[in-house]
Amino acid sequence: MKRITLGLLVALLAFATAAQNRGGTSLGIFAGGDAPGSATANIASDGQVHLNWGFFVNLPLLQTFNIAPSAEVYKFGTSNATDFDIAFKFVVPLSGLGIFAGISPGLTTVNTLTAPHVGVLGGATFGFVSNLDVFAMAKYTIVFDNSQNASVVHANAGIMFYF
């Protein structure tokens, strides 16, 4: 048991050291717009573009792979919606620029409904100053409401602060 615990501790420290050597953990805040697409019996869609906002913590495990838990608040039709998800992002690091794509499974809450969702995302980060990046991102999410699916497109921009 002690060997397993020690092995897990060493692995955790190795991941933490790798993350710090590659820019470190960052906190991002963003705002943008969302456009609900298809609707279900429980989730209405008005076809309008609404404002959204949210935040995430970017946890780099490798130079080209990040995990980013996030929360986002927006409108799905006339109802307020909240997404909680974990994005798995694959990054192509370039000089002062990072292009990323990934998937983001999670939960969506609309009114009294809480349903699973899955999304695909893509975007880019641009080095602004030493510990501050700006980014733009687009995400397409499908919300699974029993046997029906609702969809929404998100377009966001924001800043990332590196610790």
N, C-alpha and C positions, 0 to 999 in steps of 0.2 A: 504494500500500500504506500509506503514511504517513497519507493522508487517511482511509482506512477505519479504521485503528487509532485515529486522533484522534477520529473520529466515534463509534466504539464507546466510547472512554473518556469522552467528553462525555455520551453516553446513560447510561452506568453511573453517573456522578456525579449526573446529574439524577434518576435513580431513587433513589439513596442519599439525596439531599437531600429528595426528596418523602417517602420513608419516615420520615426523622427529623422532618419537620414534622408528621406525622400520628400521633404517639405513638411511633414508632420500633419497632425490632425487639424482640420479647419472647420469653422462654423460658417454656414451660409444662410443668408436671408434673401428672399426673392419676392417679386410681385409680377403680375402679368395678367393674362386673360385666359378664360376657358370658354369653349364652345361645345355645349352638350349636343350629342348626336341622337342616336336612337334612345327610346325610352321604354319603360316597362309599366305594368299595372301599378307598381308601388313607387316608381320614380318618374316624375313628369319632366318633360323637356320643352322649353319654349323656343328653341332655335336661336336664342340671342347670345351675344358674347357678354360675359360677366367678368368683373375683376376678381382676381384671386391673389393670395399671398401665403407665405409659409416659410419654414426654416428647415435646415438639415445639419447633421454633423457628418463630415466626410472623414472616414477612417481608412487610410491607405494601408493595405496589407502587403502589397507589392508595388513596385513602381508603375505597373500597368493594370492594377486591379484594386478597386476601392469598394467599400461597403458604406452606404449612406442611409441611415434611418432618417425619416423625414415626416413632417406633418404639413398639411396644406388645407386651407379653408377657401371655399368657393361656393358658387350657386349652381345647383342642378335644377334648371327651370326656375321656379319661384321659391324653391326650398334651399335652405342652407345645407351644405355638405362638407364633410371633413374626411380627408384621406390620411391614413397612417400606413406607411410602407417602408420597406427596406430595399433600396436600390443596389443592385450589383452592377457596378460600372467597370467597363474595360476601357482603358485610357491609352491613347497614342500620344506620348510626350514629344513635343517639338520645342524648339528654342522659343521660350516665352509664350507658347501656345499649347494647350492640351485638348485634343479632340476625344470625345467619349461617346460610348453607346452602351446600352444595357437593358436589363429587365427590372421591374419593380413590383413584386407581389405585396399584397397588404390587405387592409380592410377599409371600406368606405361606409360612412354613416350618413344617411339621408333620412330626415325626420326620425321615425322610430325604427327604421330598418338598418341593420348592420350586415353588410354583405362582403364576401371576399372579392378582390379584384386582382387583375394582372395588367401590367403596362409595359410598353417598350418606350425607350427614351434615347435621345441623342442631343449633343450640344458641344460647346467649346468653352474653354476658360482662357482668359488672356491675362498675362502678368501686368499688373497696374503699378504697384510699388512693391517693396521687398516682401511684405507679409500680407498683401491685399491683392486679390484677383477679382476681375469682373467675369461674369459668365452669361451665356444665353443657352436655353434648353427648351426642347419641345418633347412632349410626352403624350402618347395615345393610351388611354386606359379603357378596359372593358370590365364592367361591374356585373357580377353573376347574381341575379335575383331569381332564385329557384330555377325554373326552366327557361327564363328569359334573360337577355343580356342588354345592358345599357352601355353607352359609350360616351366618352368625353375627350376632347383634345385640349391640352394645356400648352401655352407658350409663355415662358417666363424669362426674366433677366434679373440679375442681382449681383451681390458681392460675397466673397469668401474671405474670411479673416483667418490666417494661419497662426497657431499658438507656438 
